[in-house]
């Protein structure tokens, strides 16, 4: 059974590798040059935009959990932040990123991470949870729909 714990500074390389891997999946229509730009700049973006410290991101009341497998190895992560909806003012706990190492996917561990998000939201007194998911990530979308999430906004892009 996997376990969850808070992020430690020693997790940086594992976190970064998995975060870049999952980020690359969102760049499926990008050029090779754009993908390399992302890979090269993402560590600095994390450190600067999210004020990364030894305990991970420090902005937006962030918390970063690490998922460990039965052997205590890095199996994934769950990064949560608080965000206020600019239209309504409603505060939500936002799943900034959630990822599971490839060999551990389809074991129900994503459900465990969503349940941890719900637990964290209740502990903070936050009224809801938000997240983003790629339109073609059928497995994740199915999980979120099964757990009561609804699509409320779509983001569309067009390359020129």
Secondary structure, 3 states (H helix, E strand, C coil): CCEEEECCHHHHHHHHHHHHHHHHHCCCCCCHHHHHHHHHHHHHHHHHHCCCECCECCCCCCEEEEEECCCCCEEEEEEEEEEECCCCCCEEEEEEEEEECHHHCCCCHHHHHHHHHHHHHHHHCCCEEEECCCCCCHHHHHHHHHCCCCCCCCCCCCCC
